[in-house]
Amino acid sequence: MHECRQGGSRSVTAKLLLRNNNILIPEDLVIEILLWLPVKSLVRFRCVCKFWEHLLTTNLNFTGLYYDRQF
């Protein structure tokens, strides 16, 4: 599980979609959702947490999957 920090002592995970309800979403589902988003949104989402930054900038598997989905 990858942990993200958000303001002060509040801790949120990369798998967490709804913070108030604590609904966890599997990492592969998060990746599948991100694959459908436009590049402009992905660039903005790099600052969500370190895991997403790594996924969106240096993970060649995600980059390849995204490229294949678009073309």
C-alpha positions in Angstrom: 0.0 0.0 0.0 1.4 3.4 -1.0 0.8 6.2 1.5 0.2 9.8 0.5 0.3 12.8 2.7 -2.3 15.5 2.5 -2.1 18.6 4.6 -1.1 18.3 8.3 -1.5 14.9 9.9 -4.2 13.6 7.5 -3.0 10.5 5.8 -4.5 9.1 2.6 -3.5 6.1 0.6 -3.2 5.9 -3.2 -5.9 3.2 -3.0 -8.3 5.5 -1.3 -11.0 7.0 -3.5 -13.6 8.4 -1.0 -11.8 9.8 2.0 -14.9 10.3 4.2 -16.2 6.7 3.7 -12.8 4.9 3.7 -13.6 2.9 0.6 -10.4 1.3 -0.7 -10.0 0.6 -4.3 -7.4 -2.0 -5.6 -4.3 -0.5 -7.2 -5.0 -2.2 -10.6 -8.4 -0.5 -10.7 -6.9 2.9 -10.0 -4.5 2.3 -12.9 -7.3 1.2 -15.2 -9.2 4.4 -14.3 -6.2 6.6 -14.9 -5.6 5.0 -18.3 -8.9 6.5 -19.5 -8.1 10.1 -18.6 -6.7 12.7 -20.9 -3.0 13.6 -20.7 -3.8 17.1 -19.3 -5.5 15.5 -16.3 -2.7 13.0 -15.7 -0.2 15.9 -15.7 -2.2 17.6 -12.9 -2.6 14.4 -11.0 1.2 13.9 -10.6 1.0 16.0 -7.5 -1.6 13.8 -5.7 1.0 11.7 -4.0 4.5 10.2 -4.6 3.0 6.9 -5.8 1.0 8.6 -8.5 4.0 10.8 -9.5 6.1 7.7 -9.9 3.3 5.9 -11.8 2.7 8.8 -14.2 6.3 9.9 -14.8 8.7 7.0 -14.5 6.6 3.7 -14.7 7.3 2.5 -18.2 4.6 -0.2 -17.9 1.9 2.5 -17.3 3.3 4.6 -20.1 3.1 1.7 -22.5 -0.4 0.8 -21.5 -1.5 4.4 -21.9 0.0 4.7 -25.3 -1.5 1.4 -26.4 -5.0 2.5 -25.2 -4.8 5.8 -27.0 -3.7 4.5 -30.4 
